[in-house]
Amino acid sequence: MAYPDAIQNLLDELGRLPGIGPKSAQRIAYWLLDSDADGAQRLADSIVTLKDQIHFCPTCWDFAEGEQCAICLDPTRNARLLCVVEEPRDVAAIERTGEYRGRYHVLHGALSPMDGIGPEQLRSRELMARLASEDIDEVVLATNPNVEGETTATWLARLIKPLAIKVTRIASGLPVGGDLEFADEVTLGHALTSRREL
Amino acid sequence: MAYPDAIQNLLDELGRLPGIGPKSAQRIAYWLLDSDADGAQRLADSIVTLKDQIHFCPTCWDFAEGEQCAICLDPTRNARLLCVVEEPRDVAAIERTGEYRGRYHVLHGALSPMDGIGPEQLRSRELMARLASEDIDEVVLATNPNVEGETTATWLARLIKPLAIKVTRIASGLPVGGDLEFADEVTLGHALTSRREL
């Protein structure tokens, strides 16, 4: 049987989300049909508001709601310590550990010649500009512990060291080949505190 | 760290959906942030449209987009065969088997004194009215093969048999204690074809 169009459209849209298969999409659709109209409207509004109000922080390239992100604006953060990550979700993962009080720089990817991602596709030029203009003592390279992340860390270390800035790499202890995003807080926190100089 | 409000609001709304934990919600939120604004708008629209356009079919109480649902309107379906299920999602599950060409009646629940669900909370009065006014030869009871579903089937069989209508129950073969919604097509199709008279 074909679903009514309004249900099928929602199933199609839900099916495009990461981690949502046909059965999950159906469960969510029927849950929404059973829920009050207000709840569904709030979900729809929160999706639209998200795209309206969130943009990139022009300093660190994390997501921000105001002009700059809350971390860049926070005067209690250590401005001399900079953590470089691949994606905004990695900022959230590190913040959850509570082990880090410096600032961030989001590359929006990692070097991956196979996927056509070179230095021009990353926010690495913006990183080098920050290192030239800000007073930074240490850069923590927290790219993913997989091939692309390690390559990116090695490449950045080579670029940054001539500036006489200390460059460190988060410790292994994370499962190799894994994703920072899925590490538990304790492991990720431990990897941060035992970071080593490159 | 606190997420920006617009992200946190979406995470809260996503977290209320069935099967979506904090990590899934975060993956979806970041996926939406990375996707184009059109895609997010389409998802939001499909949620609102769903609640606007879908209501209950006044005949079978499945979800319908027009006045009546597509199955009740379909002249090629066998109008003398009626399948009784607990929820609209069970109609979808049975339709996917391709083994059934009759019509449906959705009870919207099963008898469960513990949860305060008695005959008044179900669409059983509407079922009895259909059996009195329509020419029906057989009622297939396809409530879930768990305690509430079996109780409901036994109760309905007792109500319907005096009307000289054949009453059948889908075969066991489904894992007992399970949910119809999660059965695979083959098992559910087999359970339908080997239904037995009560």
Boltz contact constraints between the chains, C-beta under 6 A:
constraints:
  - contact:
      token1: [A, 1]
      token2: [B, 95]
      max_distance: 6.0
  - contact:
      token1: [A, 4]
      token2: [B, 65]
      max_distance: 6.0
  - contact:
      token1: [A, 6]
      token2: [B, 49]
      max_distance: 6.0
  - contact:
      token1: [A, 6]
      token2: [B, 50]
      max_distance: 6.0
  - contact:
      token1: [A, 6]
      token2: [B, 53]
      max_distance: 6.0
  - contact:
      token1: [A, 6]
      token2: [B, 54]
      max_distance: 6.0
  - contact:
      token1: [A, 6]
      token2: [B, 65]
      max_distance: 6.0
  - contact:
      token1: [A, 9]
      token2: [B, 46]
      max_distance: 6.0
  - contact:
      token1: [A, 10]
      token2: [B, 46]
      max_distance: 6.0
  - contact:
      token1: [A, 10]
      token2: [B, 50]
      max_distance: 6.0
  - contact:
      token1: [A, 13]
      token2: [B, 42]
      max_distance: 6.0
  - contact:
      token1: [A, 13]
      token2: [B, 43]
      max_distance: 6.0
  - contact:
      token1: [A, 13]
      token2: [B, 46]
      max_distance: 6.0
  - contact:
      token1: [A, 17]
      token2: [B, 28]
      max_distance: 6.0
  - contact:
      token1: [A, 18]
      token2: [B, 27]
      max_distance: 6.0
  - contact:
      token1: [A, 18]
      token2: [B, 31]
      max_distance: 6.0
  - contact:
      token1: [A, 19]
      token2: [B, 24]
      max_distance: 6.0
  - contact:
      token1: [A, 19]
      token2: [B, 27]
      max_distance: 6.0
  - contact:
      token1: [A, 24]
      token2: [B, 19]
      max_distance: 6.0
  - contact:
      token1: [A, 27]
      token2: [B, 18]
      max_distance: 6.0
  - contact:
      token1: [A, 27]
      token2: [B, 19]
      max_distance: 6.0
  - contact:
      token1: [A, 28]
      token2: [B, 17]
      max_distance: 6.0
  - contact:
      token1: [A, 30]
      token2: [B, 89]
      max_distance: 6.0
  - contact:
      token1: [A, 31]
      token2: [B, 18]
      max_distance: 6.0
  - contact:
      token1: [A, 37]
      token2: [B, 51]
      max_distance: 6.0
  - contact:
      token1: [A, 40]
      token2: [B, 47]
      max_distance: 6.0
  - contact:
      token1: [A, 40]
      token2: [B, 51]
      max_distance: 6.0
  - contact:
      token1: [A, 42]
      token2: [B, 13]
      max_distance: 6.0
  - contact:
      token1: [A, 43]
      token2: [B, 13]
      max_distance: 6.0
  - contact:
      token1: [A, 43]
      token2: [B, 47]
      max_distance: 6.0
  - contact:
      token1: [A, 44]
      token2: [B, 44]
      max_distance: 6.0
  - contact:
      token1: [A, 44]
      token2: [B, 47]
      max_distance: 6.0
  - contact:
      token1: [A, 44]
      token2: [B, 48]
      max_distance: 6.0
  - contact:
      token1: [A, 46]
      token2: [B, 9]
      max_distance: 6.0
  - contact:
      token1: [A, 46]
      token2: [B, 10]
      max_distance: 6.0
  - contact:
      token1: [A, 46]
      token2: [B, 13]
      max_distance: 6.0
  - contact:
      token1: [A, 47]
      token2: [B, 40]
      max_distance: 6.0
  - contact:
      token1: [A, 47]
      token2: [B, 43]
      max_distance: 6.0
  - contact:
      token1: [A, 47]
      token2: [B, 44]
      max_distance: 6.0
  - contact:
      token1: [A, 48]
      token2: [B, 44]
      max_distance: 6.0
  - contact:
      token1: [A, 49]
      token2: [B, 6]
      max_distance: 6.0
  - contact:
      token1: [A, 50]
      token2: [B, 6]
      max_distance: 6.0
  - contact:
      token1: [A, 50]
      token2: [B, 10]
      max_distance: 6.0
  - contact:
      token1: [A, 51]
      token2: [B, 37]
      max_distance: 6.0
  - contact:
      token1: [A, 51]
      token2: [B, 40]
      max_distance: 6.0
  - contact:
      token1: [A, 53]
      token2: [B, 6]
      max_distance: 6.0
  - contact:
      token1: [A, 54]
      token2: [B, 6]
      max_distance: 6.0
  - contact:
      token1: [A, 65]
      token2: [B, 4]
      max_distance: 6.0
  - contact:
      token1: [A, 65]
      token2: [B, 6]
      max_distance: 6.0
  - contact:
      token1: [A, 89]
      token2: [B, 30]
      max_distance: 6.0
  - contact:
      token1: [A, 95]
      token2: [B, 1]
      max_distance: 6.0
